[in-house]
Amino acid sequence: MSSARTLAALFFGLLLAGCDSPPRAHTAFDQRVDFAHYGTFAMVHPNRPVPAAGGMDPFTLHRMRQMTFAVLKQRGLRPAAYADAQLRVAVFGEPRVRTEVIPASTWAPYPRHYYGPEVRSFETVMIEIDIMDAPRGAVIWYGRAETITGDEASDEELWPLVQTVLGEFPPGRQVVTR
C-alpha cells in the first residue's frame, strides 16, 4: 500500500473516530393506539438475504433485520407465524453519502492564512422501521435513524443504530428485558 493511501486511510479513520456520536432517531406513532395489547410480531421480509431497493447490499440489510427481531424480543414481544402475528415489522435501509460544510473560523489568530470552508464527506447507513397493525394493515409506529459507517457497516456500528431507533418502542409500555 502506498504511503498516500496509508495516510488517507489513517485520516478517514481518525475522522470517523472523531464523529463517534450516537445516532439520533426520529419516531412517530398513532396516538390512538394502545400498544399494551400487542404481544406478537412477524417480520415482513423472509429470514434470509433478499434483493433490496435503495442501494443497500442484501447482507447488511439482512443483519439489520435480524437485529430488529432480537431487539423486539428483548422488548417482550413474541415471534409468531406471519398469519397469526398481531404486528408486522418491515425494515428498510439505505446507504448515503453525507457532505458537511464547516464555515471558516473568523477568530483564528492568523487571518491571512484563510483557506475557506472545510468540506467533509462521509458514508452513513439509514434504517427505517415500519410497525403495522396486522389486522388493519395500517402503520402504527415509524422509526428512522442514521449513523456514520465506513465502507462496510460493521455489527458494532449497526447494533446502536437499531437499538436507538427502537429505543422508545413500544410507547407507553414498560420494557421487559430478559
mmCIF file of the C-alpha atoms, coordinates in Angstrom:
data_MODEL
# 
_entry.id   MODEL 
# 
loop_
_atom_site.group_PDB 
_atom_site.id 
_atom_site.type_symbol 
_atom_site.label_atom_id 
_atom_site.label_alt_id 
_atom_site.label_comp_id 
_atom_site.label_asym_id 
_atom_site.label_entity_id 
_atom_site.label_seq_id 
_atom_site.pdbx_PDB_ins_code 
_atom_site.Cartn_x 
_atom_site.Cartn_y 
_atom_site.Cartn_z 
_atom_site.occupancy 
_atom_site.B_iso_or_equiv 
_atom_site.pdbx_formal_charge 
_atom_site.auth_seq_id 
_atom_site.auth_comp_id 
_atom_site.auth_asym_id 
_atom_site.auth_atom_id 
_atom_site.pdbx_PDB_model_num 
ATOM 1   C CA . MET A 1 1   ? 0.000   0.000   0.000  1.00 0.00 ? 1   MET A CA 1 
ATOM 2   C CA . SER A 1 2   ? 1.439   3.376   -0.932 1.00 0.00 ? 2   SER A CA 1 
ATOM 3   C CA . SER A 1 3   ? 2.163   5.956   1.743  1.00 0.00 ? 3   SER A CA 1 
ATOM 4   C CA . ALA A 1 4   ? -0.521  8.276   0.308  1.00 0.00 ? 4   ALA A CA 1 
ATOM 5   C CA . ARG A 1 5   ? -3.140  5.540   0.647  1.00 0.00 ? 5   ARG A CA 1 
ATOM 6   C CA . THR A 1 6   ? -1.974  4.747   4.165  1.00 0.00 ? 6   THR A CA 1 
ATOM 7   C CA . LEU A 1 7   ? -2.146  8.407   5.107  1.00 0.00 ? 7   LEU A CA 1 
ATOM 8   C CA . ALA A 1 8   ? -5.623  8.748   3.578  1.00 0.00 ? 8   ALA A CA 1 
ATOM 9   C CA . ALA A 1 9   ? -6.852  5.636   5.416  1.00 0.00 ? 9   ALA A CA 1 
ATOM 10  C CA . LEU A 1 10  ? -5.437  6.978   8.686  1.00 0.00 ? 10  LEU A CA 1 
ATOM 11  C CA . PHE A 1 11  ? -7.077  10.378  8.108  1.00 0.00 ? 11  PHE A CA 1 
ATOM 12  C CA . PHE A 1 12  ? -10.507 8.890   7.420  1.00 0.00 ? 12  PHE A CA 1 
ATOM 13  C CA . GLY A 1 13  ? -10.148 6.525   10.361 1.00 0.00 ? 13  GLY A CA 1 
ATOM 14  C CA . LEU A 1 14  ? -9.465  9.476   12.669 1.00 0.00 ? 14  LEU A CA 1 
ATOM 15  C CA . LEU A 1 15  ? -12.326 11.425  11.083 1.00 0.00 ? 15  LEU A CA 1 
ATOM 16  C CA . LEU A 1 16  ? -14.743 8.581   11.774 1.00 0.00 ? 16  LEU A CA 1 
ATOM 17  C CA . ALA A 1 17  ? -13.427 8.134   15.310 1.00 0.00 ? 17  ALA A CA 1 
ATOM 18  C CA . GLY A 1 18  ? -13.984 11.835  15.931 1.00 0.00 ? 18  GLY A CA 1 
ATOM 19  C CA . CYS A 1 19  ? -17.573 11.527  14.717 1.00 0.00 ? 19  CYS A CA 1 
ATOM 20  C CA . ASP A 1 20  ? -18.368 8.793   17.213 1.00 0.00 ? 20  ASP A CA 1 
ATOM 21  C CA . SER A 1 21  ? -21.632 10.263  18.433 1.00 0.00 ? 21  SER A CA 1 
ATOM 22  C CA . PRO A 1 22  ? -24.660 8.037   18.916 1.00 0.00 ? 22  PRO A CA 1 
ATOM 23  C CA . PRO A 1 23  ? -27.235 8.010   16.144 1.00 0.00 ? 23  PRO A CA 1 
ATOM 24  C CA . ARG A 1 24  ? -30.294 10.208  16.572 1.00 0.00 ? 24  ARG A CA 1 
ATOM 25  C CA . ALA A 1 25  ? -33.699 8.719   15.922 1.00 0.00 ? 25  ALA A CA 1 
ATOM 26  C CA . HIS A 1 26  ? -36.938 10.177  14.674 1.00 0.00 ? 26  HIS A CA 1 
ATOM 27  C CA . THR A 1 27  ? -40.051 8.258   15.636 1.00 0.00 ? 27  THR A CA 1 
ATOM 28  C CA . ALA A 1 28  ? -43.766 8.784   15.187 1.00 0.00 ? 28  ALA A CA 1 
ATOM 29  C CA . PHE A 1 29  ? -46.757 6.718   16.193 1.00 0.00 ? 29  PHE A CA 1 
ATOM 30  C CA . ASP A 1 30  ? -50.528 6.688   16.116 1.00 0.00 ? 30  ASP A CA 1 
ATOM 31  C CA . GLN A 1 31  ? -51.592 8.332   19.393 1.00 0.00 ? 31  GLN A CA 1 
ATOM 32  C CA . ARG A 1 32  ? -54.926 6.474   19.343 1.00 0.00 ? 32  ARG A CA 1 
ATOM 33  C CA . VAL A 1 33  ? -53.316 3.030   19.520 1.00 0.00 ? 33  VAL A CA 1 
ATOM 34  C CA . ASP A 1 34  ? -52.952 1.136   22.810 1.00 0.00 ? 34  ASP A CA 1 
ATOM 35  C CA . PHE A 1 35  ? -49.655 -0.667  22.318 1.00 0.00 ? 35  PHE A CA 1 
ATOM 36  C CA . ALA A 1 36  ? -50.126 -2.698  25.517 1.00 0.00 ? 36  ALA A CA 1 
ATOM 37  C CA . HIS A 1 37  ? -52.471 -5.159  23.833 1.00 0.00 ? 37  HIS A CA 1 
ATOM 38  C CA . TYR A 1 38  ? -49.905 -6.252  21.218 1.00 0.00 ? 38  TYR A CA 1 
ATOM 39  C CA . GLY A 1 39  ? -47.925 -9.338  22.153 1.00 0.00 ? 39  GLY A CA 1 
ATOM 40  C CA . THR A 1 40  ? -46.760 -10.971 18.918 1.00 0.00 ? 40  THR A CA 1 
ATOM 41  C CA . PHE A 1 41  ? -44.929 -9.890  15.787 1.00 0.00 ? 41  PHE A CA 1 
ATOM 42  C CA . ALA A 1 42  ? -43.701 -11.223 12.469 1.00 0.00 ? 42  ALA A CA 1 
ATOM 43  C CA . MET A 1 43  ? -41.160 -9.814  10.079 1.00 0.00 ? 43  MET A CA 1 
ATOM 44  C CA . VAL A 1 44  ? -42.481 -8.809  6.650  1.00 0.00 ? 44  VAL A CA 1 
ATOM 45  C CA . HIS A 1 45  ? -39.313 -9.974  4.875  1.00 0.00 ? 45  HIS A CA 1 
ATOM 46  C CA . PRO A 1 46  ? -38.004 -13.564 4.993  1.00 0.00 ? 46  PRO A CA 1 
ATOM 47  C CA . ASN A 1 47  ? -35.124 -14.527 7.284  1.00 0.00 ? 47  ASN A CA 1 
ATOM 48  C CA . ARG A 1 48  ? -32.542 -14.623 4.509  1.00 0.00 ? 48  ARG A CA 1 
ATOM 49  C CA . PRO A 1 49  ? -30.796 -12.051 2.330  1.00 0.00 ? 49  PRO A CA 1 
ATOM 50  C CA . VAL A 1 50  ? -33.143 -10.882 -0.412 1.00 0.00 ? 50  VAL A CA 1 
ATOM 51  C CA . PRO A 1 51  ? -32.666 -8.200  -3.082 1.00 0.00 ? 51  PRO A CA 1 
ATOM 52  C CA . ALA A 1 52  ? -33.020 -4.752  -1.570 1.00 0.00 ? 52  ALA A CA 1 
ATOM 53  C CA . ALA A 1 53  ? -34.090 -1.466  -3.106 1.00 0.00 ? 53  ALA A CA 1 
ATOM 54  C CA . GLY A 1 54  ? -32.245 1.749   -2.378 1.00 0.00 ? 54  GLY A CA 1 
ATOM 55  C CA . GLY A 1 55  ? -28.706 0.527   -2.983 1.00 0.00 ? 55  GLY A CA 1 
ATOM 56  C CA . MET A 1 56  ? -28.291 -1.352  0.317  1.00 0.00 ? 56  MET A CA 1 
ATOM 57  C CA . ASP A 1 57  ? -26.498 -4.648  -0.033 1.00 0.00 ? 57  ASP A CA 1 
ATOM 58  C CA . PRO A 1 58  ? -28.815 -7.542  0.907  1.00 0.00 ? 58  PRO A CA 1 
ATOM 59  C CA . PHE A 1 59  ? -26.426 -8.956  3.525  1.00 0.00 ? 59  PHE A CA 1 
ATOM 60  C CA . THR A 1 60  ? -26.182 -5.764  5.599  1.00 0.00 ? 60  THR A CA 1 
ATOM 61  C CA . LEU A 1 61  ? -29.945 -5.283  5.403  1.00 0.00 ? 61  LEU A CA 1 
ATOM 62  C CA . HIS A 1 62  ? -30.489 -8.895  6.491  1.00 0.00 ? 62  HIS A CA 1 
ATOM 63  C CA . ARG A 1 63  ? -28.253 -8.287  9.541  1.00 0.00 ? 63  ARG A CA 1 
ATOM 64  C CA . MET A 1 64  ? -30.267 -5.152  10.426 1.00 0.00 ? 64  MET A CA 1 
ATOM 65  C CA . ARG A 1 65  ? -33.491 -7.163  10.165 1.00 0.00 ? 65  ARG A CA 1 
ATOM 66  C CA . GLN A 1 66  ? -32.087 -9.868  12.443 1.00 0.00 ? 66  GLN A CA 1 
ATOM 67  C CA . MET A 1 67  ? -31.026 -7.197  14.957 1.00 0.00 ? 67  MET A CA 1 
ATOM 68  C CA . THR A 1 68  ? -34.513 -5.667  14.843 1.00 0.00 ? 68  THR A CA 1 
ATOM 69  C CA . PHE A 1 69  ? -36.012 -9.118  15.508 1.00 0.00 ? 69  PHE A CA 1 
ATOM 70  C CA . ALA A 1 70  ? -33.714 -9.573  18.534 1.00 0.00 ? 70  ALA A CA 1 
ATOM 71  C CA . VAL A 1 71  ? -34.500 -6.124  19.985 1.00 0.00 ? 71  VAL A CA 1 
ATOM 72  C CA . LEU A 1 72  ? -38.257 -6.684  19.658 1.00 0.00 ? 72  LEU A CA 1 
ATOM 73  C CA . LYS A 1 73  ? -37.884 -9.994  21.526 1.00 0.00 ? 73  LYS A CA 1 
ATOM 74  C CA . GLN A 1 74  ? -35.924 -8.153  24.241 1.00 0.00 ? 74  GLN A CA 1 
ATOM 75  C CA . ARG A 1 75  ? -38.837 -5.700  24.486 1.00 0.00 ? 75  ARG A CA 1 
ATOM 76  C CA . GLY A 1 76  ? -41.163 -8.554  25.460 1.00 0.00 ? 76  GLY A CA 1 
ATOM 77  C CA . LEU A 1 77  ? -42.826 -9.244  22.111 1.00 0.00 ? 77  LEU A CA 1 
ATOM 78  C CA . ARG A 1 78  ? -43.059 -12.847 20.930 1.00 0.00 ? 78  ARG A CA 1 
ATOM 79  C CA . PRO A 1 79  ? -42.363 -14.001 17.377 1.00 0.00 ? 79  PRO A CA 1 
ATOM 80  C CA . ALA A 1 80  ? -45.333 -15.594 15.640 1.00 0.00 ? 80  ALA A CA 1 
ATOM 81  C CA . ALA A 1 81  ? -46.221 -17.005 12.251 1.00 0.00 ? 81  ALA A CA 1 
ATOM 82  C CA . TYR A 1 82  ? -46.946 -14.255 9.729  1.00 0.00 ? 82  TYR A CA 1 
ATOM 83  C CA . ALA A 1 83  ? -50.672 -15.085 9.551  1.00 0.00 ? 83  ALA A CA 1 
ATOM 84  C CA . ASP A 1 84  ? -51.031 -15.166 13.355 1.00 0.00 ? 84  ASP A CA 1 
ATOM 85  C CA . ALA A 1 85  ? -48.962 -12.103 14.315 1.00 0.00 ? 85  ALA A CA 1 
ATOM 86  C CA . GLN A 1 86  ? -50.610 -9.008  15.776 1.00 0.00 ? 86  GLN A CA 1 
ATOM 87  C CA . LEU A 1 87  ? -47.824 -6.779  14.435 1.00 0.00 ? 87  LEU A CA 1 
ATOM 88  C CA . ARG A 1 88  ? -45.921 -6.896  11.157 1.00 0.00 ? 88  ARG A CA 1 
ATOM 89  C CA . VAL A 1 89  ? -42.472 -5.345  11.035 1.00 0.00 ? 89  VAL A CA 1 
ATOM 90  C CA . ALA A 1 90  ? -40.783 -4.030  7.893  1.00 0.00 ? 90  ALA A CA 1 
ATOM 91  C CA . VAL A 1 91  ? -37.138 -2.921  7.933  1.00 0.00 ? 91  VAL A CA 1 
ATOM 92  C CA . PHE A 1 92  ? -35.595 -0.859  5.154  1.00 0.00 ? 92  PHE A CA 1 
ATOM 93  C CA . GLY A 1 93  ? -32.088 0.521   4.788  1.00 0.00 ? 93  GLY A CA 1 
ATOM 94  C CA . GLU A 1 94  ? -30.234 2.896   2.553  1.00 0.00 ? 94  GLU A CA 1 
ATOM 95  C CA . PRO A 1 95  ? -26.558 3.815   2.248  1.00 0.00 ? 95  PRO A CA 1 
ATOM 96  C CA . ARG A 1 96  ? -25.918 7.526   1.916  1.00 0.00 ? 96  ARG A CA 1 
ATOM 97  C CA . VAL A 1 97  ? -23.051 9.911   1.459  1.00 0.00 ? 97  VAL A CA 1 
ATOM 98  C CA . ARG A 1 98  ? -23.352 12.998  3.653  1.00 0.00 ? 98  ARG A CA 1 
ATOM 99  C CA . THR A 1 99  ? -21.500 16.195  2.919  1.00 0.00 ? 99  THR A CA 1 
ATOM 100 C CA . GLU A 1 100 ? -20.943 18.749  5.631  1.00 0.00 ? 100 GLU A CA 1 
ATOM 101 C CA . VAL A 1 101 ? -19.610 22.265  5.065  1.00 0.00 ? 101 VAL A CA 1 
ATOM 102 C CA . ILE A 1 102 ? -17.923 23.876  8.046  1.00 0.00 ? 102 ILE A CA 1 
ATOM 103 C CA . PRO A 1 103 ? -17.505 27.634  7.604  1.00 0.00 ? 103 PRO A CA 1 
ATOM 104 C CA . ALA A 1 104 ? -14.024 29.033  8.100  1.00 0.00 ? 104 ALA A CA 1 
ATOM 105 C CA . SER A 1 105 ? -13.410 30.446  11.537 1.00 0.00 ? 105 SER A CA 1 
ATOM 106 C CA . THR A 1 106 ? -13.103 34.214  11.848 1.00 0.00 ? 106 THR A CA 1 
ATOM 107 C CA . TRP A 1 107 ? -11.416 34.086  15.258 1.00 0.00 ? 107 TRP A CA 1 
ATOM 108 C CA . ALA A 1 108 ? -8.250  32.384  14.018 1.00 0.00 ? 108 ALA A CA 1 
ATOM 109 C CA . PRO A 1 109 ? -5.107  34.151  15.248 1.00 0.00 ? 109 PRO A CA 1 
ATOM 110 C CA . TYR A 1 110 ? -3.656  34.284  11.726 1.00 0.00 ? 110 TYR A CA 1 
ATOM 111 C CA . PRO A 1 111 ? -6.405  35.640  9.426  1.00 0.00 ? 111 PRO A CA 1 
ATOM 112 C CA . ARG A 1 112 ? -4.097  35.989  6.445  1.00 0.00 ? 112 ARG A CA 1 
ATOM 113 C CA . HIS A 1 113 ? -3.914  32.165  6.282  1.00 0.00 ? 113 HIS A CA 1 
ATOM 114 C CA . TYR A 1 114 ? -7.579  31.877  5.347  1.00 0.00 ? 114 TYR A CA 1 
ATOM 115 C CA . TYR A 1 115 ? -8.283  28.785  3.254  1.00 0.00 ? 115 TYR A CA 1 
ATOM 116 C CA . GLY A 1 116 ? -12.071 28.894  3.097  1.00 0.00 ? 116 GLY A CA 1 
ATOM 117 C CA . PRO A 1 117 ? -14.650 26.486  4.470  1.00 0.00 ? 117 PRO A CA 1 
ATOM 118 C CA . GLU A 1 118 ? -13.869 22.862  5.232  1.00 0.00 ? 118 GLU A CA 1 
ATOM 119 C CA . VAL A 1 119 ? -15.906 20.259  3.351  1.00 0.00 ? 119 VAL A CA 1 
ATOM 120 C CA . ARG A 1 120 ? -16.267 16.744  4.759  1.00 0.00 ? 120 ARG A CA 1 
ATOM 121 C CA . SER A 1 121 ? -17.976 13.773  3.164  1.00 0.00 ? 121 SER A CA 1 
ATOM 122 C CA . PHE A 1 122 ? -18.717 10.559  4.987  1.00 0.00 ? 122 PHE A CA 1 
ATOM 123 C CA . GLU A 1 123 ? -20.689 7.382   4.415  1.00 0.00 ? 123 GLU A CA 1 
ATOM 124 C CA . THR A 1 124 ? -23.768 6.660   6.501  1.00 0.00 ? 124 THR A CA 1 
ATOM 125 C CA . VAL A 1 125 ? -26.395 3.959   6.811  1.00 0.00 ? 125 VAL A CA 1 
ATOM 126 C CA . MET A 1 126 ? -30.018 4.908   7.362  1.00 0.00 ? 126 MET A CA 1 
ATOM 127 C CA . ILE A 1 127 ? -32.587 2.484   8.757  1.00 0.00 ? 127 ILE A CA 1 
ATOM 128 C CA . GLU A 1 128 ? -36.376 2.832   8.642  1.00 0.00 ? 128 GLU A CA 1 
ATOM 129 C CA . ILE A 1 129 ? -38.707 0.564   10.558 1.00 0.00 ? 129 ILE A CA 1 
ATOM 130 C CA . ASP A 1 130 ? -42.458 0.405   9.967  1.00 0.00 ? 130 ASP A CA 1 
ATOM 131 C CA . ILE A 1 131 ? -44.558 -1.476  12.506 1.00 0.00 ? 131 ILE A CA 1 
ATOM 132 C CA . MET A 1 132 ? -48.046 -2.284  11.310 1.00 0.00 ? 132 MET A CA 1 
ATOM 133 C CA . ASP A 1 133 ? -51.224 -3.465  12.977 1.00 0.00 ? 133 ASP A CA 1 
ATOM 134 C CA . ALA A 1 134 ? -51.650 -6.778  11.128 1.00 0.00 ? 134 ALA A CA 1 
ATOM 135 C CA . PRO A 1 135 ? -55.466 -6.998  11.008 1.00 0.00 ? 135 PRO A CA 1 
ATOM 136 C CA . ARG A 1 136 ? -55.870 -3.388  9.832  1.00 0.00 ? 136 ARG A CA 1 
ATOM 137 C CA . GLY A 1 137 ? -52.747 -3.315  7.644  1.00 0.00 ? 137 GLY A CA 1 
ATOM 138 C CA . ALA A 1 138 ? -52.031 0.204   8.924  1.00 0.00 ? 138 ALA A CA 1 
ATOM 139 C CA . VAL A 1 139 ? -48.692 1.595   10.069 1.00 0.00 ? 139 VAL A CA 1 
ATOM 140 C CA . ILE A 1 140 ? -48.981 2.389   13.774 1.00 0.00 ? 140 ILE A CA 1 
ATOM 141 C CA . TRP A 1 141 ? -45.313 3.147   14.561 1.00 0.00 ? 141 TRP A CA 1 
ATOM 142 C CA . TYR A 1 142 ? -42.454 4.502   12.446 1.00 0.00 ? 142 TYR A CA 1 
ATOM 143 C CA . GLY A 1 143 ? -38.811 4.979   13.296 1.00 0.00 ? 143 GLY A CA 1 
ATOM 144 C CA . ARG A 1 144 ? -35.762 6.211   11.405 1.00 0.00 ? 144 ARG A CA 1 
ATOM 145 C CA . ALA A 1 145 ? -32.122 6.698   12.355 1.00 0.00 ? 145 ALA A CA 1 
ATOM 146 C CA . GLU A 1 146 ? -28.808 7.192   10.615 1.00 0.00 ? 146 GLU A CA 1 
ATOM 147 C CA . THR A 1 147 ? -25.214 6.558   11.651 1.00 0.00 ? 147 THR A CA 1 
ATOM 148 C CA . ILE A 1 148 ? -21.775 7.102   10.185 1.00 0.00 ? 148 ILE A CA 1 
ATOM 149 C CA . THR A 1 149 ? -20.117 3.951   8.862  1.00 0.00 ? 149 THR A CA 1 
ATOM 150 C CA . GLY A 1 150 ? -17.076 3.074   6.846  1.00 0.00 ? 150 GLY A CA 1 
ATOM 151 C CA . ASP A 1 151 ? -17.003 1.190   3.572  1.00 0.00 ? 151 ASP A CA 1 
ATOM 152 C CA . GLU A 1 152 ? -18.618 -1.835  5.182  1.00 0.00 ? 152 GLU A CA 1 
ATOM 153 C CA . ALA A 1 153 ? -21.069 -1.347  8.045  1.00 0.00 ? 153 ALA A CA 1 
ATOM 154 C CA . SER A 1 154 ? -19.956 -3.486  10.983 1.00 0.00 ? 154 SER A CA 1 
ATOM 155 C CA . ASP A 1 155 ? -22.179 -5.001  13.644 1.00 0.00 ? 155 ASP A CA 1 
ATOM 156 C CA . GLU A 1 156 ? -20.570 -2.588  16.150 1.00 0.00 ? 156 GLU A CA 1 
ATOM 157 C CA . GLU A 1 157 ? -21.978 0.282   14.062 1.00 0.00 ? 157 GLU A CA 1 
ATOM 158 C CA . LEU A 1 158 ? -25.353 -1.320  13.298 1.00 0.00 ? 158 LEU A CA 1 
ATOM 159 C CA . TRP A 1 159 ? -26.375 -2.509  16.797 1.00 0.00 ? 159 TRP A CA 1 
ATOM 160 C CA . PRO A 1 160 ? -26.509 1.025   18.309 1.00 0.00 ? 160 PRO A CA 1 
ATOM 161 C CA . LEU A 1 161 ? -28.415 2.170   15.218 1.00 0.00 ? 161 LEU A CA 1 
ATOM 162 C CA . VAL A 1 162 ? -31.138 -0.467  15.642 1.00 0.00 ? 162 VAL A CA 1 
ATOM 163 C CA . GLN A 1 163 ? -31.276 -0.044  19.429 1.00 0.00 ? 163 GLN A CA 1 
ATOM 164 C CA . THR A 1 164 ? -31.593 3.732   19.091 1.00 0.00 ? 164 THR A CA 1 
ATOM 165 C CA . VAL A 1 165 ? -34.418 3.628   16.557 1.00 0.00 ? 165 VAL A CA 1 
ATOM 166 C CA . LEU A 1 166 ? -36.345 1.130   18.706 1.00 0.00 ? 166 LEU A CA 1 
ATOM 167 C CA . GLY A 1 167 ? -35.363 2.852   21.963 1.00 0.00 ? 167 GLY A CA 1 
ATOM 168 C CA . GLU A 1 168 ? -38.857 4.151   22.692 1.00 0.00 ? 168 GLU A CA 1 
ATOM 169 C CA . PHE A 1 169 ? -40.825 1.239   21.290 1.00 0.00 ? 169 PHE A CA 1 
ATOM 170 C CA . PRO A 1 170 ? -43.414 0.355   22.359 1.00 0.00 ? 170 PRO A CA 1 
ATOM 171 C CA . PRO A 1 171 ? -44.649 3.757   23.511 1.00 0.00 ? 171 PRO A CA 1 
ATOM 172 C CA . GLY A 1 172 ? -46.322 3.810   26.912 1.00 0.00 ? 172 GLY A CA 1 
ATOM 173 C CA . ARG A 1 173 ? -45.301 0.253   27.774 1.00 0.00 ? 173 ARG A CA 1 
ATOM 174 C CA . GLN A 1 174 ? -42.839 -0.938  30.382 1.00 0.00 ? 174 GLN A CA 1 
ATOM 175 C CA . VAL A 1 175 ? -39.872 -2.540  28.599 1.00 0.00 ? 175 VAL A CA 1 
ATOM 176 C CA . VAL A 1 176 ? -39.230 -6.151  29.582 1.00 0.00 ? 176 VAL A CA 1 
ATOM 177 C CA . THR A 1 177 ? -35.594 -7.255  29.441 1.00 0.00 ? 177 THR A CA 1 
ATOM 178 C CA . ARG A 1 178 ? -34.536 -10.867 29.684 1.00 0.00 ? 178 ARG A CA 1 
# 
